[in-house]
Amino acid sequence: MDKSVFTPYYGVLKQKVRSLRQAAKVTQRELARRLKWGQTMVARVEQGERRLDLVEFIWLCKALGVDAKKAVNDVVEECLALGRAARRKTRPTRR
């Protein structure tokens, strides 16, 4: 099994982190300051070079003033949709 950071599902999470930050009009540097992280850590999370766990995602949402429950649900829904699309592509066609 592939490491999670290299899957399309983790890509959904990376994109969510970036879009939440940008929607809040917060720079990586400012988000890092709020989280007491280094700016490079935020950049590595967004680039997929560093894995983000659920607790850290919740901290990140809180630092951005975002409803963490909704953000997690959005990620889950997008991943489920991605999985459904992948299954449709791999099903054999009927004749």
HURAGI-V35086 format. One record per run of one state. SS is the DSSP state (H for helix, E for strand, C for the rest). FROM is the first residue (numbers start at 0). LEN is the number of residues. Records with the same first field share a line. If there is no record, write none. Layout:
SS = FROM-LEN ; FROM-LEN
//
This chain:
C = 0-3 ; 6-1 ; 23-4 ; 35-3 ; 47-6 ; 64-3 ; 90-5
H = 3-3 ; 7-16 ; 27-8 ; 38-9 ; 53-11 ; 67-23
//
